[in-house]
């Protein structure tokens, strides 16, 4: 993903205060929040019991599903977000308030989570729009209509917004830094 330079400044300051940036790449969750979410929503988290200090390992239930805190957390994420994906930062070049998404992450965000099928309604459909080339201005039409881009990608840089048109979510996205286990 591509983020604004202010994010780099803030992350650098935070890492300096904590005594170093570590050796892991900065990884982010990019998500569309579920407006109907209330904690806890997943059955696995609702049914979770406090652990006994004598229990060193978590057991699996009869279905083969893990009853670990990690499994419950991942299940809860599927209720908290309509859809989500993960990515690392490629560059800090976006304007404030905007992010750049690669086509694969945009495609993943357009697929709603399976747990939302039970809720029905508008959460099962994620509205989308086509990417636009910010360098092209359409003086004939002052509206926000899509600009048809040339699908011939010769001489264009892969990853640039104008490299090729693809669908992106037409929704506010939440971008949050996560820590990936080593």
Order of alpha helices (4+ residues) and beta strands (2+ residues): beta-alpha-beta-alpha-alpha-beta-beta-alpha-beta-beta-beta
